[in-house]
Amino acid sequence: MNYEDRVAKRAKSIEISTIRYFFNMVKDVPGAISLTIGEPDFVTPRHIIDAAYESLLEGKTGYTVNAGLIELREEISKYLKRNYNVGYKPDGEILVTIGATEAIYIALNTLVEDGDEVLIPEPSFVAYDPCTKLAGGKSVFVPTYEEDNFVLKAETLEKYITDKSKVLVLPYPNNPTGAVLPYEEMVKLADIVKKYDLLVVTDEIYSELVYDGFKHVSFASLPNMWERTVLINGFSKSYAMTGWRLGYIAAPEYFVKHMTKIHQYDVTSASTQSQYAGLEAMKNGENDIKFMREKYDERRKFLYDSLIDMGFECFEPKGAFYIFPSIKKTGLTSAEFAKRLLYEAKVAVVPGSAFGEHGEGHVRMAYATSLDNLKEAVKRIEKFLRNFK
Ligand SMILES: Cc1ncc(COP(=O)(O)O)c(C=O)c1O
């Protein structure tokens, strides 16, 4: 008897992310510099760790309410108002989740029914498609192009809309391209959203990591968009808290009350000590964000300038901590390029194809690593290109 045959089709329909595959391959190459993983190289700031530790010592070791500590939801509510001018009631319109990852899962499972189409800009983060499939929906990938700075264009989006389209995912600042969504483009997208009566899930996990004076705008702050938008954000990237697994959803109560049920039966609540850490981060973490953003910005400029000097065609990213140069000139596929760069130059990058068909021809480099590492990586890439046959 082959028991695996009895695994549900939904589980079989999704695959492990190929980013992990490349990340794991790095371990086979001693001395390789990894630019693969989208994770801050900083340790969580000490005062945040202390707050979690103190909460444990004070005996706060039980569950919290499903939606998360009310004090934390109050801080999230103030933060969203202060930074993005969007209003959410702490009680009823905010749900604390296990990272943005759980938030994406919950949001799509709450909004998507069998056969519904979810519009996903491509290239983008790898979770939207499997979460759509697990919800019974169908992913429709909407290309974004380098010549448009990887911005989702309203006219492109419109071409992919059918009578089954229900949800638009808006993942900006973007992983893997580092693109941001300018306000004037958002306004055009909002017109399409209204015209076709779409719901919107915005993944704003990199909202704090924007550069060159760019101002992140929450899509929900646009006229008439709040009612139909689910805002997702979290602590992983802005406060270097990936391991704490803490994120949140902010949305109208008529969505959040159903999302809370999925969250309840899935995980009960986010880890209590992580929530206390998040509370401290929200209250006193502003300077930490600023410090890390400045470091990323320095690395971003260095890596961008170096890639241009080496002759890469490369769009200058304005957000997140990724850069997405074109490798088309080498004549290799992105997977071939990444493999050769790893084995011949000991630099690990992620092939653009890991982010969908429209990522092909590019590789993703994460600059969430020290400037010294980046300098060494650049030296190795230069040598690799000099000897490239
Ligand atoms: C665009 C995007 N959304 C969500 C996540 C997941 O974040 P979290 O650690 O909060 O689950 C990531 C992580 O790489 C990401 O790049």
The ligand as an SDF file (V2000), in Angstrom:
LIG
                    3D

 16 16  0  0  0  0  0  0  0  0999 V2000
    7.2620   39.9600    0.9690 C   0  0  0  0  0  0  0  0  0  0  0  0
    7.3290   39.1220    2.1940 C   0  0  0  0  0  0  0  0  0  0  0  0
    6.2160   38.9190    2.9090 N   0  0  0  0  0  0  0  0  0  0  0  0
    6.2270   38.1600    4.0090 C   0  0  0  0  0  0  0  0  0  0  0  0
    7.3790   37.5670    4.4630 C   0  0  0  0  0  0  0  0  0  0  0  0
    7.3290   36.7160    5.6980 C   0  0  0  0  0  0  0  0  0  0  0  0
    7.6150   37.4790    6.8390 O   0  0  0  0  0  0  0  0  0  0  0  0
    7.4320   36.9430    8.3080 P   0  0  0  0  0  0  0  0  0  0  0  0
    8.7880   36.6520    8.8440 O   0  0  0  0  0  0  0  0  0  0  0  0
    6.7840   38.0970    9.0290 O   0  0  0  0  0  0  0  0  0  0  0  0
    6.5600   35.7520    8.2920 O   0  0  0  0  0  0  0  0  0  0  0  0
    8.5630   37.7460    3.7560 C   0  0  0  0  0  0  0  0  0  0  0  0
    9.8030   37.0750    4.1810 C   0  0  0  0  0  0  0  0  0  0  0  0
   10.7750   36.9600    3.4740 O   0  0  0  0  0  0  0  0  0  0  0  0
    8.5380   38.5510    2.5990 C   0  0  0  0  0  0  0  0  0  0  0  0
    9.6430   38.7640    1.8710 O   0  0  0  0  0  0  0  0  0  0  0  0
  1  2  1  0
  2  3  1  0
  2 15  2  0
  3  4  2  0
  4  5  1  0
  5  6  1  0
  5 12  2  0
  6  7  1  0
  7  8  1  0
  8  9  2  0
  8 10  1  0
  8 11  1  0
 12 13  1  0
 12 15  1  0
 13 14  2  0
 15 16  1  0
M  END
$$$$
